[in-house]
Amino acid sequence: MNTTEPFRPEERQTAEAPLLTGSQALIESFLREGVETLFGYPGGAIIPVYDALYDYRDRLRHILVRHEQGAVHAAQGYARVSGRVGVCLVTSGPGATNTVTGLADALMDSTPLVLVTGQVGSTLLGTDAFQETNFVGITQAVTKWNCQVKYPEEIPAAIAKAFYIARSGRPGPVVVDITKDAQCATAPFRYERITSIRSYAPTLTPDARRIEEAARLIDEARRPLAMIGQGAILGNAEAELRAFLDRSGMPAASTLLGLSALPSDDPRNVGMLGMHGNYGPNIKNKECDLLVAVGMRFDDRVTGDPAAFGPNARIIHMEIDPSEIDKIVHADVPLVGDVKRTLPLLTERIRPRDHSAWIEEFRACDRIEYERVVRRAIRPDGGRIRMGEAVDAVARAYDRDAVMVTDVGQQQMFAARYFGFRRSRSVVTSGGLGTMGFGLPAAIGAKLGAPDREVVLFAGDGGLQMTIQELATIFQSHVCVKIVLLNNSFLGMVRQWQELFYDRRYSSTEMVNPDFGLIARANGIEYRCVERRGELPQAVAAMKAHAGAYLLEVRVENEENVFPMVPAGAPVSDIRLE
């Protein structure tokens, strides 16, 4: 895509277009897009922008992270809870390349963000100058769109396009790489927000015949199941989802990222899909005669063996991204479009139904799962503290109404299973890429994106140490994040696989950890460590009551496993309870 219309020099000096440097134009463009918070780290190729930012301290809050990867994860957390575009600002070379993992994570999890990177001067491009990388080339595979800007007059249009592309259709990350001379030179500033791009059609209207066909299948179904993905949240379609479920009467299960689109205690909610999901929606998969996918992409962690997924079911797939249709599982009725528009079109055409007897079959599965898995996880008979009971204790203390952020690993699955949610946008986790180290910076961004809500991070000892330097960001920026460190002195999920599938050959998974209390206190963060079960409720209450950031380390059972579990590549109906 071209980033701008041709620039006309005679327009430089007009009353309507003040003369600004490229750096000032960038910041003014941010303000036109409603940006209030930036996450970043300065360096040589972005110094002009940071110099200009000095004059905007009353209008833009800049969060100085301790690593550029942390900037992107923080912007992801901010975007996920606020529904706005996250914004990052970093320098060239290693500063830019340090963001690649975060960009890949954001692309897979459809997180809208704009990353602006500094670049060496345009005359130095291609010379292997100090801290030069071909960042546009590097990030083509991990962004929704990217561009390089060499002239100051191109900056406003490039930023307008970046924000529009990042937040429209299926959201995702965008990179705008700006040369240093473009940041320093001047040009007249005009900004127009973009509402359409001729060559880019982000939202399609579902075919009316497909809608009718889908309605017929829903009316005829005896054992339907709605599968709720993050698309329902990204599309702000929670009310439309509830109306659809009210009329159709069908049960609903969620993907990991779809959790919280529907309250956990909703009578139609039958749990989480997938590898460590609930027993009912997995074991009943083969009995379903209709699967209605709402804004989800049939990830392998959800489907297991795709050839055996819903073997007796017709499939309706509501999805905004046409490339996801038939990519993994064949859709009998594809409905390409925004679920916020598609769901009402279906709801108005279907008959009211009562599937309470079918839902009760899921409740019977819940009772089996409780006795064989859940009770032992959250109410163990003895031994060391378990991850599940720690999550449950925190969830009850917050009345299951906090933003739950997780790192990646066993604690992620225990938190997803046992935390519970009352309102939408309450889950911030790395789903598709599974990025260890995501949690701490994402929690910082989540708290800044939802300052009126409590934010609780669950992290393992492995993942926390990957971005532990961001504790200093909490210290400097005074971000009130509550961190629950579930420390089992292992890379727990890898260890679980080694136990179950590699004859307990624990190769390079045991962790010899530092004193987390010393690290927390060195960063001005209140700390407590709990090893005894009886101390856990009081420790959680103290963490909640504390006015600032808090690190609660809970030393848990070393060799605990997450169940249920679907073995990799197996049909989801082969789910194991132990």
C-alpha positions as CSV (number, residue, x, y, z in Angstrom):
1,M,0.0,0.0,0.0
2,N,1.1,3.6,-0.6
3,T,1.3,5.4,2.6
4,T,0.4,9.0,1.4
5,E,-0.9,11.1,-1.4
6,P,1.9,13.0,-3.3
7,F,3.3,15.9,-1.3
8,R,3.0,19.3,-2.8
9,P,5.7,21.7,-1.7
10,E,3.6,24.8,-2.3
11,E,1.4,23.7,0.6
12,R,4.2,24.0,3.2
13,Q,3.3,27.4,4.7
14,T,-0.4,27.8,5.2
15,A,-2.6,28.9,8.1
16,E,-4.3,25.5,8.1
17,A,-1.0,23.5,8.1
18,P,1.5,24.6,10.8
19,L,5.1,23.7,10.0
20,L,6.3,20.9,12.3
21,T,9.2,18.6,12.5
22,G,8.6,15.0,11.7
23,S,8.9,14.2,15.4
24,Q,6.3,16.7,16.4
25,A,4.0,15.5,13.6
26,L,4.3,12.0,14.9
27,I,3.3,13.0,18.4
28,E,0.5,15.3,17.2
29,S,-0.7,12.3,15.1
30,F,-0.8,10.2,18.2
31,L,-3.0,12.8,20.0
32,R,-5.4,12.9,17.0
33,E,-5.9,9.2,17.5
34,G,-6.6,9.6,21.2
35,V,-3.4,8.1,22.4
36,E,-2.8,8.7,26.1
37,T,-0.1,6.2,27.0
38,L,3.1,5.1,25.3
39,F,5.4,2.2,26.1
40,G,9.0,2.6,25.0
41,Y,12.7,2.8,25.3
42,P,14.9,5.6,23.8
43,G,18.0,5.2,21.7
44,G,20.0,7.1,19.1
45,A,17.7,6.7,16.1
46,I,14.6,7.8,18.0
47,I,16.1,10.6,20.1
48,P,14.4,13.4,18.0
49,V,11.0,11.9,18.9
50,Y,11.9,11.6,22.6
51,D,13.1,15.2,22.5
52,A,9.8,16.4,21.1
53,L,8.0,14.2,23.6
54,Y,9.5,16.3,26.4
55,D,7.1,19.1,25.5
56,Y,4.0,16.8,25.6
57,R,4.5,15.4,29.1
58,D,1.2,16.9,30.2
59,R,-0.7,15.1,27.5
60,L,1.1,11.8,26.9
61,R,2.2,9.4,29.6
62,H,5.4,7.5,28.6
63,I,6.2,4.3,30.4
64,L,9.9,3.6,30.4
65,V,10.2,-0.2,30.2
66,R,13.5,-2.0,30.9
67,H,13.5,-4.1,27.6
68,E,11.8,-3.4,24.3
69,Q,10.0,-6.8,24.4
70,G,8.4,-5.6,27.6
71,A,7.1,-2.5,25.7
72,V,5.2,-4.6,23.2
73,H,3.8,-7.0,25.9
74,A,2.7,-4.0,28.0
75,A,1.0,-2.4,25.0
76,Q,-0.7,-5.8,24.4
77,G,-2.0,-5.8,28.0
78,Y,-3.2,-2.3,27.6
79,A,-5.0,-3.0,24.4
80,R,-6.6,-6.2,25.6
81,V,-8.4,-4.7,28.6
82,S,-9.1,-1.2,27.2
83,G,-10.2,-2.1,23.7
84,R,-7.9,0.6,22.3
85,V,-4.7,0.4,20.2
86,G,-1.5,-0.1,22.2
87,V,1.4,2.1,21.2
88,C,5.1,1.5,21.4
89,L,8.2,3.6,20.6
90,V,11.7,2.1,20.3
91,T,15.0,2.8,18.5
92,S,16.6,1.1,15.5
93,G,18.8,-2.1,15.3
94,P,18.6,-4.2,18.5
95,G,15.9,-1.9,20.0
96,A,13.7,-2.8,17.1
97,T,14.6,-6.5,16.8
98,N,13.9,-6.9,20.5
99,T,10.2,-6.3,19.7
100,V,9.9,-9.2,17.2
101,T,8.6,-11.8,19.7
102,G,6.0,-9.3,21.0
103,L,4.9,-8.6,17.4
104,A,4.5,-12.3,16.6
105,D,2.5,-12.8,19.8
106,A,0.2,-9.8,19.0
107,L,-0.3,-11.1,15.4
108,M,-1.3,-14.6,16.6
109,D,-3.6,-13.2,19.3
110,S,-5.1,-10.5,17.1
111,T,-4.0,-7.6,19.4
112,P,-4.2,-4.1,17.9
113,L,-1.0,-2.2,18.4
114,V,1.2,0.4,16.5
115,L,5.0,0.1,16.9
116,V,7.0,3.1,15.8
117,T,10.7,2.4,15.3
118,G,13.5,4.8,14.7
119,Q,15.7,4.1,11.8
120,V,19.1,5.4,10.6
121,G,19.2,8.4,8.2
122,S,17.9,7.7,4.7
123,T,21.3,8.3,3.2
124,L,22.7,5.5,5.3
125,L,20.1,2.9,4.4
126,G,21.6,-0.3,3.1
127,T,25.2,0.6,4.2
128,D,25.2,-1.5,7.4
129,A,25.4,1.7,9.4
130,F,25.6,1.5,13.2
131,Q,22.3,0.0,14.6
132,E,20.8,-0.4,11.1
133,T,18.5,-3.4,10.4
134,N,16.0,-3.9,7.6
135,F,13.2,-3.9,10.1
136,V,10.5,-3.7,7.5
137,G,11.9,-6.9,5.9
138,I,12.3,-8.6,9.3
139,T,8.7,-7.9,10.4
140,Q,6.8,-8.7,7.3
141,A,5.9,-12.1,8.6
142,V,4.9,-10.9,12.1
143,T,2.8,-7.8,11.3
144,K,-0.5,-7.1,9.7
145,W,1.1,-4.2,7.8
146,N,4.4,-2.3,7.9
147,C,6.0,0.6,6.1
148,Q,9.1,2.8,6.2
149,V,8.8,6.6,6.1
150,K,11.6,8.7,4.8
151,Y,10.0,12.2,4.5
152,P,8.4,14.2,7.3
153,E,5.3,15.0,5.2
154,E,4.5,11.3,5.0
155,I,4.3,10.8,8.8
156,P,0.7,11.8,9.5
157,A,-0.8,9.7,6.7
158,A,1.3,6.7,7.6
159,I,0.2,6.9,11.2
160,A,-3.4,7.4,10.3
161,K,-3.2,4.3,8.1
162,A,-1.4,2.3,10.8
163,F,-4.1,2.9,13.4
164,Y,-6.9,2.1,11.0
165,I,-5.3,-1.1,9.9
166,A,-4.3,-2.1,13.4
167,R,-7.8,-1.8,14.9
168,S,-10.1,-2.7,11.9
169,G,-11.2,-6.1,10.7
170,R,-9.2,-8.7,12.5
171,P,-6.9,-6.5,14.7
172,G,-3.2,-6.9,14.7
173,P,0.2,-5.2,15.0
174,V,1.5,-2.6,12.6
175,V,5.1,-1.2,12.3
176,V,6.0,2.3,11.1
177,D,9.7,2.7,10.6
178,I,10.8,6.3,10.5
179,T,14.3,7.5,9.4
180,K,16.1,9.9,11.6
181,D,16.2,12.6,9.0
182,A,12.4,12.4,8.6
183,Q,12.1,12.9,12.3
184,C,14.2,16.1,12.1
185,A,13.1,17.7,8.9
186,T,10.0,20.0,8.8
187,A,6.8,19.9,6.8
188,P,3.2,21.3,7.0
189,F,1.1,19.2,9.4
190,R,-2.3,17.9,8.3
191,Y,-4.0,15.0,9.9
192,E,-7.1,13.1,8.6
193,R,-8.3,10.0,10.3
194,I,-8.8,7.1,7.9
195,T,-12.1,5.4,7.6
196,S,-11.5,3.3,4.5
197,I,-8.8,2.2,2.2
198,R,-9.8,1.2,-1.3
199,S,-7.6,-1.8,-1.5
200,Y,-8.4,-3.1,2.0
201,A,-11.8,-4.5,2.9
202,P,-11.5,-5.5,6.5
203,T,-15.2,-6.5,7.2
204,L,-17.4,-8.4,4.8
205,T,-21.1,-8.7,5.1
206,P,-22.3,-12.3,5.5
207,D,-24.1,-13.8,2.5
208,A,-27.9,-13.7,3.2
209,R,-28.3,-17.3,1.9
210,R,-25.6,-18.5,4.3
211,I,-27.5,-16.8,7.2
212,E,-30.7,-18.6,6.2
213,E,-28.8,-21.9,5.9
214,A,-27.2,-21.4,9.3
215,A,-30.5,-20.6,10.9
216,R,-32.0,-23.8,9.5
217,L,-29.2,-25.9,11.0
218,I,-29.6,-24.2,14.4
219,D,-33.4,-24.8,14.4
220,E,-32.9,-28.5,13.5
221,A,-30.0,-29.2,15.9
222,R,-30.7,-31.4,18.9
223,R,-27.2,-31.3,20.4
224,P,-25.6,-28.0,19.5
225,L,-22.7,-26.3,21.1
226,A,-21.5,-22.7,20.7
227,M,-17.7,-22.3,20.8
228,I,-16.8,-18.7,21.8
229,G,-13.5,-17.3,20.8
230,Q,-11.8,-14.0,21.4
231,G,-13.5,-12.5,18.3
232,A,-16.7,-12.0,20.4
233,I,-14.6,-9.8,22.8
234,L,-12.6,-8.0,20.1
235,G,-15.9,-7.3,18.2
236,N,-17.6,-6.0,21.4
237,A,-20.3,-8.5,20.7
238,E,-21.0,-9.8,24.3
239,A,-24.6,-8.5,24.4
240,E,-25.3,-9.9,20.9
241,L,-23.8,-13.3,22.1
242,R,-26.1,-13.4,25.1
243,A,-29.1,-12.6,23.0
244,F,-28.2,-15.4,20.6
245,L,-27.7,-17.9,23.4
246,D,-31.0,-16.8,25.1
247,R,-33.0,-17.5,21.9
248,S,-31.1,-20.6,20.7
249,G,-30.9,-22.1,24.2
250,M,-27.7,-23.9,23.3
251,P,-24.8,-24.4,25.7
252,A,-21.5,-22.4,25.2
253,A,-17.9,-23.2,25.8
254,S,-14.9,-20.8,25.4
255,T,-11.4,-21.0,24.0
256,L,-8.6,-19.7,26.3
257,L,-8.8,-16.2,24.9
258,G,-12.6,-16.3,24.7
259,L,-12.9,-16.7,28.5
260,S,-14.8,-13.8,30.1
261,A,-17.0,-13.1,27.0
262,L,-19.6,-14.9,29.0
263,P,-19.7,-14.8,32.8
264,S,-18.3,-18.0,34.4
265,D,-21.5,-18.6,36.3
266,D,-23.8,-18.1,33.3
267,P,-26.1,-21.2,33.3
268,R,-25.3,-21.8,29.6
269,N,-21.5,-21.7,30.2
270,V,-20.2,-25.2,30.1
271,G,-16.5,-24.3,30.5
272,M,-13.3,-24.1,28.5
273,L,-12.4,-26.0,25.3
274,G,-9.2,-27.7,24.5
275,M,-6.1,-29.4,25.8
276,H,-6.5,-28.4,29.5
277,G,-10.2,-27.5,29.2
278,N,-13.2,-28.9,30.9
279,Y,-14.3,-32.5,30.6
280,G,-17.8,-31.8,29.3
281,P,-17.1,-29.7,26.2
282,N,-14.3,-32.1,25.2
283,I,-15.9,-35.4,25.9
284,K,-19.3,-34.3,24.4
285,N,-17.6,-33.1,21.2
286,K,-18.3,-36.4,19.4
287,E,-22.0,-36.3,20.4
288,C,-22.6,-32.8,19.1
289,D,-24.7,-32.6,15.9
290,L,-23.9,-28.9,15.4
291,L,-20.9,-26.7,16.4
292,V,-21.3,-23.0,16.1
293,A,-17.9,-21.3,16.1
294,V,-18.1,-17.6,17.1
295,G,-14.9,-15.7,16.4
296,M,-12.5,-18.5,17.0
297,R,-10.0,-20.1,14.6
298,F,-9.9,-23.8,15.5
299,D,-6.4,-23.6,17.0
300,D,-4.7,-27.0,17.5
301,R,-4.9,-26.7,21.3
302,V,-8.7,-26.6,20.9
303,T,-9.3,-29.2,18.2
304,G,-6.6,-31.8,19.0
305,D,-6.8,-34.1,15.9
306,P,-8.8,-31.9,13.5
307,A,-9.9,-34.9,11.5
308,A,-11.7,-36.2,14.6
309,F,-13.1,-32.9,15.7
310,G,-16.9,-32.8,15.8
311,P,-17.1,-36.0,13.8
312,N,-20.9,-36.1,13.9
313,A,-21.5,-32.4,13.7
314,R,-22.2,-29.8,11.0
315,I,-20.1,-26.7,11.5
316,I,-21.1,-23.0,11.3
317,H,-18.0,-20.8,11.4
318,M,-18.5,-17.0,12.1
319,E,-15.2,-15.4,11.4
320,I,-14.0,-11.9,10.3
321,D,-10.8,-13.2,8.6
322,P,-11.7,-15.2,5.5
323,S,-8.3,-16.8,5.5
324,E,-9.3,-18.8,8.6
325,I,-12.3,-20.4,6.9
326,D,-11.5,-24.1,6.1
327,K,-7.9,-23.6,7.2
328,I,-8.0,-26.3,9.8
329,V,-11.6,-27.6,10.1
330,H,-14.1,-27.5,7.2
331,A,-17.0,-25.2,7.7
332,D,-20.4,-26.4,6.3
333,V,-21.7,-22.9,6.6
334,P,-19.0,-20.1,6.6
335,L,-20.3,-16.7,7.8
336,V,-17.5,-14.2,7.0
337,G,-18.1,-10.9,8.8
338,D,-18.0,-9.1,12.1
339,V,-19.7,-11.3,14.8
340,K,-21.4,-8.2,16.2
341,R,-23.3,-7.9,12.9
342,T,-23.6,-11.6,12.2
343,L,-25.0,-12.8,15.5
344,P,-28.1,-10.5,15.4
345,L,-28.8,-11.6,11.8
346,L,-28.9,-15.2,13.1
347,T,-30.8,-14.4,16.3
348,E,-33.7,-12.8,14.5
349,R,-34.1,-15.8,12.1
350,I,-34.0,-18.7,14.6
351,R,-36.8,-20.2,16.7
352,P,-36.6,-20.1,20.5
353,R,-35.4,-23.4,21.8
354,D,-34.9,-25.2,25.1
355,H,-31.8,-27.3,25.3
356,S,-31.8,-27.7,29.1
357,A,-31.7,-31.5,29.0
358,W,-28.7,-31.3,26.8
359,I,-27.0,-28.8,29.1
360,E,-27.7,-31.1,32.0
361,E,-25.5,-33.7,30.4
362,F,-22.6,-31.2,30.6
363,R,-23.4,-30.7,34.3
364,A,-23.1,-34.4,34.8
365,C,-19.7,-34.2,33.3
366,D,-18.9,-31.3,35.6
367,R,-19.7,-33.5,38.6
368,I,-17.4,-36.2,37.4
369,E,-14.6,-33.7,36.8
370,Y,-15.1,-32.2,40.2
371,E,-14.7,-35.5,42.0
372,R,-11.7,-36.7,40.0
373,V,-9.9,-33.5,39.3
374,V,-11.2,-30.2,40.7
375,R,-11.7,-31.2,44.4
376,R,-8.1,-32.5,44.6
377,A,-6.8,-29.4,42.9
378,I,-8.5,-26.7,45.0
379,R,-9.2,-28.7,48.2
380,P,-6.3,-31.1,48.6
381,D,-6.2,-33.5,51.5
382,G,-2.6,-32.7,52.5
383,G,0.9,-32.1,51.3
384,R,2.2,-28.9,50.0
385,I,0.1,-26.1,48.6
386,R,-1.3,-26.7,45.1
387,M,-1.4,-24.2,42.3
388,G,-5.2,-24.7,41.9
389,E,-5.9,-23.9,45.5
390,A,-3.7,-20.8,45.4
391,V,-5.6,-19.6,42.3
392,D,-8.9,-20.4,44.0
393,A,-7.9,-18.5,47.1
394,V,-7.0,-15.4,45.1
395,A,-10.2,-15.6,43.0
396,R,-12.4,-15.8,46.1
397,A,-10.6,-12.9,47.7
398,Y,-11.3,-10.8,44.6
399,D,-14.9,-12.1,44.3
400,R,-13.8,-13.4,40.8
401,D,-13.9,-9.9,39.5
402,A,-10.3,-8.9,38.7
403,V,-8.4,-8.8,35.5
404,M,-6.5,-12.1,35.4
405,V,-3.1,-11.9,33.7
406,T,-0.9,-14.9,33.3
407,D,2.4,-15.9,32.1
408,V,2.7,-19.2,30.2
409,G,2.9,-22.7,31.6
410,Q,1.1,-24.7,34.3
411,Q,0.1,-21.6,36.2
412,Q,-1.6,-20.3,33.1
413,M,-3.8,-23.3,32.8
414,F,-4.6,-23.5,36.5
415,A,-5.5,-19.8,36.5
416,A,-7.7,-20.2,33.4
417,R,-9.5,-23.1,34.9
418,Y,-10.1,-21.8,38.4
419,F,-10.1,-18.0,38.5
420,G,-13.6,-17.3,37.2
421,F,-14.9,-14.1,35.5
422,R,-17.8,-11.8,36.0
423,R,-17.2,-9.3,33.1
424,S,-15.6,-9.2,29.7
425,R,-12.0,-8.3,29.0
426,S,-10.8,-10.0,32.2
427,V,-8.3,-12.4,30.6
428,V,-4.8,-11.3,29.4
429,T,-2.7,-14.2,28.4
430,S,-0.4,-15.4,25.5
431,G,-2.5,-17.9,23.6
432,G,-1.2,-18.6,20.1
433,L,2.5,-18.0,20.6
434,G,2.7,-19.1,24.2
435,T,5.4,-16.5,25.1
436,M,7.1,-17.1,28.5
437,G,7.8,-13.7,30.0
438,F,4.6,-12.2,28.6
439,G,2.9,-11.9,32.0
440,L,4.7,-9.2,34.0
441,P,4.9,-6.5,31.3
442,A,1.4,-7.4,30.1
443,A,0.1,-6.9,33.7
444,I,1.7,-3.4,33.8
445,G,-0.1,-2.5,30.6
446,A,-3.4,-4.0,31.8
447,K,-3.4,-2.0,34.9
448,L,-2.7,1.2,33.0
449,G,-5.4,0.3,30.5
450,A,-8.0,-0.4,33.2
451,P,-6.9,1.7,36.2
452,D,-10.2,1.3,38.0
453,R,-9.9,-2.5,38.1
454,E,-7.8,-4.8,40.2
455,V,-5.1,-6.6,38.1
456,V,-3.7,-9.9,39.4
457,L,-0.8,-11.7,37.6
458,F,-0.2,-15.4,38.0
459,A,3.4,-16.3,37.0
460,G,5.7,-19.3,37.3
461,D,9.3,-19.0,38.5
462,G,10.5,-19.7,34.9
463,G,8.4,-17.2,33.1
464,L,8.8,-14.4,35.7
465,Q,12.5,-14.5,35.3
466,M,12.4,-14.0,31.6
467,T,11.1,-10.4,32.0
468,I,11.8,-9.8,35.8
469,Q,13.6,-6.5,35.0
470,E,10.1,-5.0,34.5
471,L,9.8,-5.0,38.3
472,A,11.8,-1.8,37.9
473,T,9.2,-0.4,35.6
474,I,6.6,-1.0,38.3
475,F,8.9,0.8,40.8
476,Q,9.5,3.8,38.6
477,S,6.0,4.1,37.2
478,H,4.1,3.3,40.5
479,V,1.9,0.7,38.8
480,C,-0.3,-1.2,41.3
481,V,0.0,-4.8,40.0
482,K,-0.5,-7.8,42.3
483,I,1.8,-10.6,41.4
484,V,1.2,-14.2,42.5
485,L,4.4,-16.2,41.9
486,L,3.5,-20.0,41.9
487,N,7.0,-21.3,42.5
488,N,7.5,-25.1,42.0
489,S,11.2,-24.8,41.1
490,F,10.6,-26.4,37.8
491,L,9.7,-25.4,34.2
492,G,6.4,-27.0,35.2
493,M,4.7,-27.7,31.9
494,V,7.8,-29.1,30.2
495,R,8.4,-31.2,33.3
496,Q,4.8,-32.5,33.1
497,W,5.4,-33.7,29.6
498,Q,8.7,-35.3,30.6
499,E,6.9,-37.1,33.4
500,L,4.0,-38.3,31.2
501,F,5.7,-39.0,27.9
502,Y,9.5,-39.2,28.5
503,D,9.8,-41.6,31.5
504,R,10.4,-38.8,34.0
505,R,13.7,-37.9,32.4
506,Y,13.8,-34.3,33.8
507,S,16.3,-32.9,31.4
508,S,17.1,-29.2,32.1
509,T,13.8,-28.4,33.7
510,E,14.7,-28.1,37.4
511,M,15.2,-24.4,38.5
512,V,17.6,-23.2,41.1
513,N,16.0,-19.9,41.8
514,P,17.3,-16.6,43.4
515,D,15.8,-15.0,46.5
516,F,12.7,-13.4,44.9
517,G,12.1,-11.4,48.1
518,L,15.4,-9.6,47.8
519,I,14.6,-8.8,44.2
520,A,11.1,-7.5,45.0
521,R,12.3,-5.4,47.9
522,A,15.2,-4.0,45.8
523,N,12.5,-2.7,43.4
524,G,10.4,-1.2,46.2
525,I,7.7,-3.9,46.0
526,E,6.1,-5.4,49.1
527,Y,6.8,-9.1,49.4
528,R,5.7,-12.2,51.3
529,C,6.4,-15.9,50.9
530,V,4.0,-18.6,51.9
531,E,4.7,-22.3,52.3
532,R,2.1,-23.4,54.8
533,R,-1.5,-23.9,53.7
534,G,-3.0,-22.2,56.8
535,E,-1.2,-19.0,56.0
536,L,-2.5,-18.7,52.5
537,P,-5.9,-16.9,53.1
538,Q,-4.3,-14.2,55.3
539,A,-1.4,-13.7,52.9
540,V,-3.8,-13.2,50.0
541,A,-5.9,-10.8,52.1
542,A,-2.8,-8.8,52.9
543,M,-1.8,-8.6,49.3
544,K,-5.2,-7.4,48.3
545,A,-5.3,-4.8,51.0
546,H,-1.9,-3.4,50.2
547,A,-2.1,0.0,48.4
548,G,0.8,-0.6,46.0
549,A,2.4,-3.4,44.0
550,Y,2.9,-6.7,45.8
551,L,4.7,-9.9,45.1
552,L,3.2,-13.0,46.9
553,E,5.4,-16.0,46.4
554,V,3.6,-19.3,47.0
555,R,5.9,-22.3,47.1
556,V,3.8,-25.1,45.7
557,E,4.0,-28.8,45.1
558,N,7.0,-29.5,42.8
559,E,5.5,-32.3,40.7
560,E,1.9,-31.3,40.3
561,N,0.2,-31.9,36.9
562,V,-2.5,-30.0,35.1
563,F,-5.6,-32.2,34.4
564,P,-7.7,-32.8,32.4
565,M,-5.4,-33.1,29.5
566,V,-5.8,-34.0,25.9
567,P,-2.5,-35.6,24.6
568,A,-1.0,-33.7,21.7
569,G,-2.6,-34.8,18.4
570,A,-5.3,-37.0,20.0
571,P,-9.0,-36.4,19.5
572,V,-10.4,-34.1,22.2
573,S,-12.8,-36.8,23.3
574,D,-9.7,-38.8,24.4
575,I,-9.3,-36.3,27.3
576,R,-7.5,-37.7,30.4
577,L,-8.6,-36.9,33.9
578,E,-5.5,-38.3,35.5
